[in-house]
Amino acid sequence: MIDGPYLWLTVLGVLGTGLVAGVFCGFSTFVMRGLASLPPAQGVAAMNAINVTAVMPAFMIVFMGSAVLCAVLAVVTFVLWPGDGRVALLLGSALYLFGSFGVTMVANVPRNDALARLDPGTPEAAAYWPTYVREWMFWNHVRTAASACSAAAYVIALT
């Protein structure tokens, strides 16, 4: 059984990865669908505004903080936890670090950057918008599932 400060690190891991899963799930289930239903110029402008707002402290503390916490949990698991919960803790950390944080950096952010370079009212933006939505949504589904499974793995480690 995990106890002491490691218990609290794991509980914080559950909360952080679960919160991020919830944000990503919201985007997958209704935000992106709503934006995709707008005319391309409006969808592009709205998504660009969301992407600027997303890098503000309110979300970044949870998103980046969870990545740091997952890395700490992985290191502590290797160094100090030889028994109970080891596999679940390592799995939870890997899922978040690679499936959520990593996918964000290599799949979602480059698409966001490409979208930001386009003037929303141009034919280029209108042509790119459907591709952006489809590809961005796919990778968002991946990071939603990875974040949720990370939280679940941490919960399993606590039991």
C-alpha positions in Angstrom: 0.0 0.0 0.0 1.3 3.4 -0.9 1.5 5.8 2.0 3.0 9.0 3.3 4.2 11.6 0.8 4.0 9.1 -2.1 0.3 8.7 -1.4 -0.2 12.4 -1.9 1.9 12.5 -5.0 -0.2 9.7 -6.5 -3.5 11.4 -5.5 -2.2 14.6 -7.1 -1.4 12.5 -10.2 -4.9 11.2 -10.3 -6.3 14.8 -10.0 -4.0 16.4 -12.5 -4.3 13.8 -15.2 -8.0 13.5 -14.6 -8.5 17.2 -15.0 -6.5 17.3 -18.2 -8.6 14.3 -19.5 -11.7 16.3 -18.7 -10.5 19.4 -20.6 -9.5 17.3 -23.6 -12.8 15.3 -23.5 -14.7 18.6 -23.6 -12.9 19.6 -26.7 -13.5 16.2 -28.3 -17.2 16.0 -27.5 -18.5 19.5 -28.1 -16.0 22.4 -28.5 -14.4 21.2 -31.7 -17.8 20.0 -33.1 -19.2 23.5 -32.4 -16.3 25.2 -34.0 -16.4 22.9 -37.0 -20.1 23.9 -37.6 -19.1 27.5 -38.0 -18.1 29.0 -41.3 -14.3 28.4 -41.8 -13.3 32.0 -41.1 -15.2 32.1 -37.8 -13.9 28.6 -36.8 -10.3 29.5 -37.6 -10.5 32.8 -35.7 -12.2 31.2 -32.7 -9.7 28.3 -32.5 -6.8 30.7 -32.8 -8.3 32.7 -29.9 -8.7 29.5 -27.8 -5.1 28.5 -28.6 -3.8 31.8 -27.3 -5.9 31.5 -24.2 -4.9 27.9 -23.5 -1.3 28.8 -22.8 -2.3 31.1 -20.0 -1.4 30.0 -16.4 -4.8 28.5 -15.5 -4.5 25.6 -17.9 -0.7 25.4 -18.2 -0.2 24.9 -14.4 -2.5 21.8 -14.6 -1.1 20.5 -17.9 2.6 21.1 -17.3 2.3 20.5 -13.6 0.8 17.0 -14.3 3.7 16.3 -16.7 6.3 17.2 -14.0 4.3 15.2 -11.4 4.2 12.2 -13.7 7.9 12.4 -14.3 8.5 12.6 -10.5 6.2 9.7 -9.9 8.1 7.6 -12.5 11.5 8.4 -11.0 10.3 7.9 -7.4 8.8 4.6 -8.5 12.1 3.4 -10.0 14.1 4.5 -6.9 11.9 3.9 -3.9 8.9 1.8 -4.7 9.9 -1.8 -5.2 6.5 -3.4 -4.7 2.9 -2.5 -4.7 1.6 -0.3 -7.5 4.9 -0.2 -9.4 3.5 -1.3 -12.8 0.4 0.9 -12.5 2.5 3.9 -11.5 4.9 3.5 -14.3 2.1 2.9 -16.8 0.2 5.9 -15.6 3.3 8.1 -15.9 4.1 6.8 -19.4 0.5 7.2 -20.6 0.4 10.8 -19.6 4.0 11.8 -20.6 3.9 10.1 -24.0 0.2 9.9 -24.8 -0.9 13.3 -23.6 2.0 15.6 -23.2 4.1 14.1 -26.0 1.1 13.9 -28.4 0.3 17.5 -27.6 3.9 18.6 -28.5 4.3 16.6 -31.7 0.7 16.5 -33.1 -1.6 19.2 -31.7 0.8 22.2 -31.2 2.3 22.0 -34.8 -1.3 22.0 -36.2 -2.1 25.0 -33.9 1.0 26.8 -35.1 0.1 26.2 -38.8 -3.5 27.5 -38.2 -2.2 30.6 -36.4 -0.1 31.5 -39.5 -3.2 31.7 -41.6 -5.4 34.8 -41.9 -8.9 33.4 -41.0 -10.6 35.0 -44.0 -8.4 33.6 -46.7 -9.0 30.8 -49.1 -6.0 29.0 -47.6 -7.5 29.0 -44.2 -10.9 27.8 -45.5 -9.1 25.0 -47.3 -7.0 24.0 -44.3 -9.8 24.2 -41.7 -11.5 20.8 -42.4 -8.1 19.0 -42.4 -7.1 20.8 -39.3 -10.3 19.8 -37.5 -10.1 16.2 -38.6 -6.5 15.7 -37.7 -6.5 17.7 -34.5 -9.6 15.8 -33.3 -7.9 12.5 -33.9 -4.9 13.4 -31.9 -7.1 15.0 -29.2 -9.0 11.7 -28.9 -5.6 10.0 -28.3 -4.6 12.4 -25.6 -8.0 12.3 -24.0 -7.8 8.5 -23.7 -4.2 8.6 -22.6 -4.9 11.1 -19.8 -8.0 9.2 -18.6 -6.1 5.9 -18.6 -3.2 7.6 -16.8 -5.6 8.7 -14.0 -7.1 5.2 -13.9 -3.7 3.6 -13.6 -2.9 5.9 -10.7 -6.1 5.0 -9.0 -5.3 1.3 -9.5 -1.9 1.9 -7.9 -3.7 3.3 -4.8 -5.8 0.2 -4.3 
